[in-house]
Amino acid sequence: MIPSSSSLLASHNVTIVGNGDQYVVLSHGFGSDQSVWKYVLPYLVNDYKVILYDLMGAGTTNPDDFSFNRYSSLHAYADDLLAILDELEIESCVYVGASVSGMVGCLASIERPEVFKKLVLLASSPRYLNDVGYYGGFNQEDLDQLYGDMKSNFKSWVTGFGPLAVGSGLESSAVQEFSGTFYSMRPDIALSVSKTIFQSDLRATLPLVTVPVHLLQTTKDMAVPFDVADYMLRHLGGWTTMEILNTEGHLPHLSDPNVVIPALLRCLSSS
């Protein structure tokens, strides 16, 4: 593994591992960090150079580097991604984004489509709130309750949210791992990031995504209903395909990697 001495790369804990000519970027979702890919990574390193990094605000990053104002928009995370790729002088990559990182990749690809050979979006959503003619999965009342619970007792909220997100019981190792990375976030940062994510509406940007996209969606996801994946399939601007994974939960790469790995390898190897 090759950690960088650059301050930008160091602040995001950027690591490059593996062999091969093609770069693959793995970007995690809210509440986790790059360790969420640990079961997937061994299946990529023989054929690809894999770039892992932590989104600013993750528990593995320095809270002092988090700007509440800057990261009030998902565009800031896309700017971070592009800055990392520029620093590494990477001109072409396949980007794999889980959850919110899916839309981060979409935004970055709109800005610099030539850098992204394709996007693989796992459990991603352009809007979590329901709207007229659109089912995102949440009402504003649901989200206000979520924010209130996070603010009043963050650790208790994570303990309850983990099993719902993963789709397993408290005793599940995946739930314990996800809860562990979530606990490590500073509560005020976690609350701010949750609002940025859940209040976002990036539906209008989907037609502007012109690079090829592979959508991966589980059969049941409390955060991203199938209707959302279907909406993305119909509204993304370039060639798009979707595979329904025979498993449940919002973090199948952590909870059921044996289902995710072959699907991901198919996405990476397809022309």
Steps between C-alpha positions, in 0.01 A plus 500: 500500500621847410383781727585846369687773679294773332280687747193454279551128464600460863189682622282253309719201596547420131647157432589329174531123491510234230628438149376557150466792262143602586431712807191421706384749763298366794301767685302421816166629629380692805599355835777279368854545374724324249518190723147415382660365179726252679313191379487625140857626472682161482305415184614815320867541584635242255351671195450864596674786675249586771472845655330524838434820693286631783234763448565808709307470825547125532624391841845428357546860383605800709189689616697824473512449123120492477336826394130508589439767240690335217357154558144626507494396131586166340689695233781547755552124518512484119763775503701298754484193276620694195779663703620157616501365143686810381757466777557138400515604131234246408349562159259205490330289764197287575318647797305286748284704736285364781198689629565877498830445320301388199368851452843643582634303204215622280578864583872449438431330167287793385790733576768278343345219292828415331646376830232237561489192281184388679315534830380213715237630742402281794183594692508861383223759499460849348231591754388333823191712560167409343364750250205527265539209260816383672549248779832552675415306815481777761262775606637820654346396833705178488819696443425759767453214747828346383688828553345544843598150606855548373532825691355375829696174528730425208630166622152371576382613157787317328422186699147506362588616148774245433276191483244687286763614249684170478184290515630267770475457876717668763711185532599515131869570442406735215276702732773514761759613247272764349396626843865516603598732213185707560577537873841639407347801322474817702125533573463861381676413174285191452186708549616763252593239239169319545310821427713572193427152366135456589394852396681484166316489170722412205232366269560779249865398466431141390448580128835682504684177591620376160757234597384136517339403830443162665239511777515234773195477726393253768150354518422697817676817614353721774686806368460450125174339381493317168293789359806724539728260313240472225477880485876525456496233230245705304657844552877462479627661182731231365502123453365350821437147626370368831555172682284398794714327761347197670546640849362772726634808675674827422856369544511165319874541435537464877209270589495267196823547301466161329205644307659838430844381388396308185259778400771762544752294303249471215456878500874560496576254221216601266597720209 
